[in-house]
């Protein structure tokens, strides 16, 4: 089912994956990058067509974006901790840590619904000048710091956005299942 609406704009999802340990310094095996996944989502909500600004408003009320009041910036990091011998997960919402605990379950639920909606959306509108803007660069600063600034158009490609949203929707299901079963 593909949904066509205009409840948000300038939606982009960038993903960086490292499946294996990588040695940072050639001559020193102590400095390694662990396996990891980093995801950045940005979307600007509005009430044109669907009332997404109203429906997802709780996210912005509890985790306001002080620079772009209608924009959600979500970052997810999953990385292997050598000392714990397991993967750790960190969540950031509008530059604030989002901790997975009972009082934040509604926020996680809303984020899961947002990823579901994005993955089922046919038309993902964005302004052409947005991709070249400082706002877009700030929203995807992780990728700029890692030399991937040329990836911004691909992160806003509707096919890529839907695919990454679907993958994150599945990841949210696994995260929540793990949380409720622990």
C-alpha positions, -999 to +999 in steps of 0.1 A: +000+000+000+015+033-011+002+065+006+003+099-011+001+129+012+018+161+022+020+159+060+057+164+060+085+176+037+122+176+033+124+140+046+158+123+044+172+092+059+210+086+058+225+053+069+262+044+075+271+008+081+303-008+092+299-046+093+334-055+105+361-042+129+383-017+111+418-009+122+422+029+123+460+030+126+480+006+104+506-003+130+484-004+161+457-031+165+444-014+196+427+014+176+397-001+159+363+010+148+337-016+159+309-029+138+282-002+138+251+013+122+243+050+122+210+063+110+199+099+107+163+109+100+151+144+094+116+155+084+097+187+087+061+182+099+031+202+088-007+198+088-012+201+050-032+171+039-026+149+069-024+164+103+011+150+109+023+181+129-006+175+152-003+137+153+035+136+159+034+168+179+041+150+212+076+142+199+083+179+194+067+189+227+088+165+248+119+169+226+117+203+210+139+213+182+153+247+192+165+256+157+137+243+135+106+241+156+086+217+132+115+194+124+123+160+138+160+150+138+164+115+150+197+097+153+202+060+160+235+043+167+240+006+172+276-005+178+294-035+191+310-030+226+340-051+229+340-048+267+304-059+270+306-084+242+272-072+228+257-045+207+247-012+224+220+011+211+217+049+215+190+072+204+191+110+200+160+131+193+165+168+184+200+168+199+189+153+232+194+117+244+163+095+242+165+067+267+145+036+262+125+034+294+088+032+303+082+069+304+095+073+268+075+044+253+050+067+237+077+086+220+092+054+206+057+043+195+053+076+176+087+073+160+078+037+149+046+050+134+065+078+117+089+053+101+059+031+091+042+061+075+073+072+056+080+036+044+045+036+029+045+070+013+046+074-025+053+111-027+080+125-004+081+162-012+112+184-006+124+218-018+152+216-043+172+243-025+169+224+008+195+198-001+221+226-007+210+246+024+229+250+057+198+235+074+202+202+055+239+201+062+233+207+099+206+179+100+231+155+084+263+167+101+274+132+110+278+124+073+296+157+067+321+149+094+327+115+078+333+129+043+299+118+028+285+152+020+278+141-016+253+116-003+227+141+006+207+138-027+206+100-023+194+103+013+164+123+000+157+100-029+121+087-022+131+051-030+160+053-006+140+070+021+112+044+019+137+015+020+156+030+050+123+038+068+112+002+063+145-012+077+142+011+107+106+001+112+118-035+115+146-024+138+121-006+161+101-038+163+132-058+173+142-031+198+108-030+214+105-068+215+138-070+232+128-043+257+095-059+267+111-094+269+140-083+292 
